[in-house]
């Protein structure tokens, strides 16, 4: 198992163990579009295909 699969498995196990998504009728996730928040949205979508992702521009980064 590579590192990405290991992280995904750990997130799935944590969410299941703590029943974090059991009581939610729908799931809304805000993300900035960066690598970390995009990875989280992908993991959450695997767990809940009905996920709605909303892009949030923080306006904190300068010009690239």
N, C-alpha and C positions, 0 to 999 in steps of 0.2 A: 504494500500500500504506500503510495507516495504521500508527501506532506499535505497536499491539498485534500486528498481523500481522507486522511487522518483528521484534519481539522473539521471537515464536513461531518464525519462520523461523530466526533466529539460534540459538535453543536447539536446534531440530531438527538444524541443520547441525553444531553443536558436538558433540552427542551422537553423531551418525553418524560424524563425522570421528575422534573418539576411541574409537568403538565401545564406549561406556559401558554399553550395555544388551545387548550381544551375548551375553555369557556368563552372564546371569542367567536362571535357570529361572522365577523369579517376581519381582515387584517389590512391595515394601512401602514406603510413604511415610508418615512421621509429619507431621502438620500441626496448626497451632494454631487454624485457622479464620479467621485474619486474611486480609486481601486478598492479601498477598504469598504466603503459603503455599498459599492456595486457588488462586491463579493457577498456581503451580508444579504442584500436583496436576492441574489441568486440562491443562496442557501435557504432563505425563508420561502422563496417560490417553490423550491423542491418539497418543502414541508406543507405548504399551503398554496396550491395553484391558484386559488382565488385572491391572492395577494394583489393589492393595488399599491403601486410605487409612485411616489410624488417627488419630483425633483425640487430640491431646496437650494437656492443659490445664496450662500452666506455672505458673499461680497467681501471676504477677508483676504483673498489672494490678490496680489498685484498683477500687472501685465506679465505675460509669460513670453 
